[in-house]
């Protein structure tokens, strides 16, 4: 090749590569933003999410095509045609896998809408879990395809895993246990993301579940990561699944309260609970229960309609204030712990007799 043709081909190759760089810049600055703007103006959120998922893979696809075309005119062959073909095919597979993995991430947004239209109730913890499984499968498929492209025997590798499967299973028994624990949690659904749970290991709000562990945010705002194998084998109290929440206590009234006034107080407290909007109407018990050491004990047993802790405490406080108003209106006192001390004094004559006898 003469020198003139060399520089001509080099110039054409560089010009083509720069052209694709400008094309990539134009796509990012104008075309992509134009399409994204149309989707957002028309409130097509699904199309906008798909564009965002495919943006970076498509930008690198333009660069890859630019490299392929520019190298075709490049005057020097750095690599053989077979090696170039393998590099191009591997890069294309990688970009396609990258795009599919990004698309699997937006399935968390699309799947609930589809299930809502089909009127199918699916727990929100299911999609993030299976999305991670889909990403893992896509990654393994792309890695195996690229490995086969470069001449690696993937079947032999899998066979080798089968021969060493026992040793692998023994070494990774904790990981496998966590994986199956996660599957048990997803299928049995003892809780979902956002639920308030309590176990022997942790108490707090569920934030995420992965292959290995479940993340729980405690009320002290600490993030606790619990292995799925541990969590699936523990008793789990799901406070968020409560339909109602219990309140029970004894109200001690003073012993000087007459019978008719005690009956009236019990009736008014029971009526107040029945008419309270946040008290569950099914089970309301207000009964004179027992004679205490220093009080007449009235037992109260009822449930609140609200189950979250703040609302539960607010309702409990309202009930307590209402009870105070009833007692003040009826002039009935709450009993305090009291003790009567009886002191007996000996007869003075007995003391004198004992004194004379001792002399």
C-alpha positions in Angstrom: 0.0 0.0 0.0 1.4 3.4 -1.0 1.7 6.2 1.5 -1.1 8.2 -0.1 -3.7 5.4 0.2 -2.5 4.7 3.7 -3.2 8.3 4.9 -6.5 8.4 2.9 -7.8 5.2 4.6 -6.6 6.4 8.0 -8.4 9.7 7.5 -11.6 8.0 6.3 -11.4 5.6 9.4 -10.9 8.5 11.8 -13.7 10.5 10.1 -16.1 7.7 10.3 -15.4 7.1 14.0 -15.8 10.9 14.8 -19.1 10.8 12.8 -20.4 8.1 15.0 -19.3 10.0 18.1 -21.3 13.0 16.9 -24.2 10.7 16.1 -24.1 9.4 19.7 -24.0 13.0 21.0 -26.9 13.9 18.8 -28.9 10.9 20.0 -28.3 11.8 23.6 -28.9 15.5 23.3 -31.7 15.7 20.8 -33.4 12.4 19.7 -33.5 10.7 23.1 -34.6 13.9 25.0 -37.2 14.5 22.2 -38.7 11.0 22.6 -38.6 11.1 26.4 -40.3 14.5 26.3 -43.1 13.1 24.2 -43.6 10.2 26.5 -43.7 12.4 29.6 -46.1 15.0 28.0 -48.5 12.3 27.0 -48.0 10.6 30.4 -46.9 7.3 28.9 -44.8 6.3 31.9 -44.1 2.8 30.5 -42.6 4.2 27.3 -40.5 6.6 29.4 -39.2 3.8 31.6 -38.3 1.7 28.6 -36.4 4.6 27.0 -34.4 5.2 30.2 -33.6 1.5 30.5 -32.3 1.2 26.9 -30.5 4.6 26.8 -27.0 3.6 27.9 -26.9 0.3 26.0 -28.0 2.1 22.8 -25.4 4.8 23.2 -22.7 2.1 23.4 -24.2 0.3 20.5 -23.6 3.4 18.3 -20.0 3.5 19.5 -19.6 -0.3 18.7 -21.0 0.1 15.2 -18.7 3.1 14.7 -15.7 1.1 15.8 -16.7 -1.8 13.4 -17.1 0.5 10.4 -14.0 2.6 11.1 -11.8 -0.5 11.6 -13.1 -1.8 8.2 -11.3 1.2 6.5 -8.3 1.2 8.9 -5.1 0.6 6.9 -3.5 -1.7 9.6 -5.0 -5.0 10.7 -4.3 -5.3 14.4 -6.4 -8.5 14.8 -7.4 -11.3 12.6 -10.9 -11.4 11.1 -11.9 -14.3 13.4 -10.9 -12.5 16.6 -12.6 -9.3 15.5 -15.8 -11.3 14.8 -15.7 -12.8 18.2 -15.1 -9.5 19.9 -18.0 -7.9 18.0 -20.4 -10.8 18.7 -19.4 -10.8 22.4 -20.0 -7.0 22.6 -23.4 -7.3 21.0 -24.4 -10.1 23.3 -23.2 -8.0 26.3 -25.2 -4.9 25.2 -28.4 -7.0 24.5 -28.0 -8.6 28.0 -27.5 -5.2 29.5 -30.7 -3.8 27.9 -32.7 -6.9 29.0 -31.4 -6.7 32.6 -32.4 -3.0 32.7 -35.8 -3.9 31.3 -36.3 -6.5 33.9 -35.9 -3.8 36.5 -38.9 -1.8 35.3 -41.0 -5.0 35.5 -41.5 -4.0 39.2 -43.4 -1.0 37.9 -45.3 -2.7 35.1 -46.3 -5.9 36.8 -48.6 -4.4 39.5 -50.4 -2.4 36.8 -51.0 -5.5 34.7 -52.2 -7.5 37.7 -54.5 -4.6 38.8 -56.1 -4.6 35.3 -56.5 -8.4 35.5 -57.9 -8.1 39.0 -55.3 -10.4 40.4 -53.9 -9.8 43.9 -50.1 -10.4 43.9 -48.0 -9.5 46.9 -45.5 -6.7 46.3 -42.6 -8.8 47.7 -42.9 -11.3 44.9 -41.8 -9.1 42.0 -38.5 -7.8 43.4 -37.5 -11.3 44.3 -38.3 -12.8 40.9 -36.7 -9.8 39.2 -33.5 -10.6 40.9 -33.8 -14.2 39.8 -34.4 -13.0 36.2 -31.4 -10.8 36.3 -29.3 -13.7 37.6 -30.5 -16.0 34.8 -29.9 -13.4 32.1 -26.4 -12.8 33.4 -25.6 -16.5 33.4 -27.0 -17.0 29.9 -25.1 -14.1 28.5 -21.9 -15.3 30.2 -22.3 -18.8 28.9 -23.0 -17.6 25.3 -19.9 -15.4 25.4 -17.8 -18.2 26.8 -19.0 -20.5 24.0 -18.2 -17.8 21.5 -14.6 -17.9 22.6 -14.4 -21.7 22.5 -14.9 -22.6 26.1 -16.7 -25.9 26.7 -19.6 -24.8 28.9 -21.0 -28.3 28.9 -17.8 -29.6 30.3 -17.9 -26.9 33.0 -21.4 -27.9 34.0 -20.4 -31.6 34.1 -17.5 -30.6 36.3 -19.9 -28.9 38.6 -22.0 -32.0 38.7 -19.0 -34.2 39.7 -18.1 -31.7 42.4 -21.7 -31.0 43.3 -21.5 -32.7 46.7 -18.5 -30.8 47.8 -20.1 -27.6 46.5 -23.3 -28.3 48.3 -21.5 -28.9 51.6 -19.5 -25.7 51.2 -22.4 -23.6 50.3 -25.1 -25.2 52.5 -25.7 -21.8 54.3 -26.1 -20.0 51.0 -28.5 -22.7 49.7 -30.4 -22.6 53.0 -30.8 -18.9 52.7 -32.0 -19.2 49.1 -34.7 -21.8 50.0 -35.6 -19.7 53.1 -36.2 -16.7 50.7 -38.4 -18.9 48.5 -40.4 -20.0 51.6 -40.9 -16.4 52.7 -42.0 -15.4 49.2 -44.4 -18.3 48.7 -45.9 -18.5 52.2 -46.0 -14.7 52.5 -45.8 -14.3 56.3 -45.0 -10.7 55.7 -44.5 -8.2 52.9 -42.4 -5.1 52.3 -43.5 -2.4 54.7 -44.9 -4.7 57.3 -44.1 -4.4 61.0 -42.8 -7.8 62.2 -41.3 -9.2 65.4 -39.2 -12.3 65.7 -36.7 -13.5 68.3 -34.0 -12.0 66.1 -35.4 -8.5 65.2 -38.4 -6.2 65.4 -39.1 -3.5 62.8 -40.3 -2.7 59.3 -39.4 -4.9 56.3 -37.5 -3.0 53.7 -36.2 -5.6 51.2 -35.8 -9.3 50.6 -33.0 -10.8 48.5 -31.6 -14.3 47.8 -29.6 -14.4 51.0 -31.3 -12.2 53.5 -34.1 -9.9 54.5 -33.5 -6.3 55.6 -35.5 -4.9 58.5 -35.4 -1.3 59.7 -35.8 -1.2 63.5 -37.6 1.6 65.3 -34.2 3.0 66.3 -33.5 3.4 62.5 -30.9 0.7 62.5 -30.9 -1.6 59.4 -30.7 -5.3 60.5 -29.9 -7.9 57.8 -31.3 -11.3 58.8 -30.4 -14.5 56.9 -33.4 -16.0 55.2 -32.7 -19.5 56.7 -32.8 -18.0 60.2 -36.0 -15.9 59.5 -37.9 -18.8 57.9 -37.3 -21.1 60.9 -38.4 -18.5 63.5 -41.9 -17.6 64.8 -42.9 -14.4 63.1 -45.4 -12.0 64.6 -46.8 -9.7 61.9 -48.3 -6.7 63.7 -49.4 -5.1 60.4 -51.8 -8.0 59.9 -53.8 -7.3 63.0 -57.4 -6.5 62.3 -57.8 -4.9 65.8 -55.6 -4.3 68.8 -56.4 -5.2 72.4 -56.5 -2.9 75.5 -57.1 -4.4 78.9 -56.5 -3.1 82.4 -58.0 -2.9 85.9 -59.5 0.4 87.2 -59.3 0.6 91.0 -62.0 2.6 92.7 -62.0 3.6 96.4 -63.9 1.4 98.9 -66.2 4.2 100.0 -67.9 4.1 96.5 -71.6 3.1 97.0 -73.0 0.2 95.0 -75.4 2.3 93.0 -72.7 4.7 92.0 -70.3 1.9 91.0 -73.0 0.4 88.8 -73.6 3.9 87.2 -69.8 4.4 86.5 -69.6 0.9 84.9 -72.6 1.7 82.7 -71.2 5.1 81.6 -67.8 3.7 80.8 -69.3 0.8 78.8 -71.6 3.3 76.9 -68.6 5.5 76.1 -66.7 2.6 74.7 -69.6 1.5 72.6 -70.0 4.9 71.0 -66.3 5.6 70.5 -65.5 5.5 66.7 -62.1 3.9 67.1 -63.2 1.1 69.4 -64.2 -2.2 67.9 -67.9 -2.9 68.8 -67.7 -6.8 68.9 -66.0 -7.3 72.3 -66.4 -4.7 75.0 -66.3 -5.8 78.6 -66.6 -3.5 81.6 -67.2 -5.6 84.8 -66.8 -5.3 88.6 -64.1 -7.9 88.8 -62.7 -8.3 92.3 -62.1 -6.9 95.7 -58.6 -5.7 95.8 -56.4 -5.0 98.8 -57.2 -1.3 98.7 -59.7 -0.9 95.9 -62.8 -2.1 94.1 -61.4 -3.4 90.8 -63.3 -2.8 87.6 -61.9 -4.8 84.6 -61.9 -3.3 81.1 -61.4 -5.4 78.0 -61.8 -4.0 74.5 -60.1 -3.6 71.1 -59.2 -0.6 68.9 -60.0 -0.5 65.2 -56.6 1.2 64.5 -53.6 -1.1 64.7 -50.6 1.2 64.1 -48.8 2.0 67.3 -49.3 5.8 67.2 -53.0 5.6 66.6 -53.4 2.8 69.2 -51.8 5.1 71.8 -53.9 8.0 70.8 -57.1 6.0 71.2 -56.0 4.6 74.5 -55.3 8.2 75.7 -58.7 9.4 74.6 -60.4 6.5 76.5 -58.4 7.3 79.7 -59.4 11.0 79.5 -63.0 10.0 79.0 -62.9 7.7 82.0 -61.4 10.6 84.1 -64.3 12.8 83.1 -66.9 10.2 84.1 -65.3 9.7 87.5 -65.1 13.4 88.1 -68.7 13.9 87.1 -69.9 11.1 89.4 -67.5 12.2 92.2 -65.9 8.8 92.4 -62.3 8.6 93.5 -59.5 6.3 92.2 -58.1 4.3 95.0 -54.6 4.6 96.2 -52.7 1.8 97.9 -53.5 2.1 101.6 -52.6 0.2 104.8 -54.2 0.5 108.2 -51.8 0.2 111.2 -53.4 -0.8 114.6 -51.3 -0.2 117.7 -52.5 -1.7 121.0 -51.4 -0.1 124.3 -51.0 -2.3 127.4 -53.1 -1.6 130.5 -51.1 0.5 133.0 -52.2 -1.8 135.9 -50.8 -4.8 134.2 -47.6 -3.0 133.7 -47.4 -2.2 137.5 -48.1 -5.8 138.5 -45.4 -7.1 136.2 -43.1 -4.5 137.7 -43.8 -5.5 141.4 -43.5 -9.2 140.6 -40.1 -8.6 139.1 -38.9 -6.9 142.3 
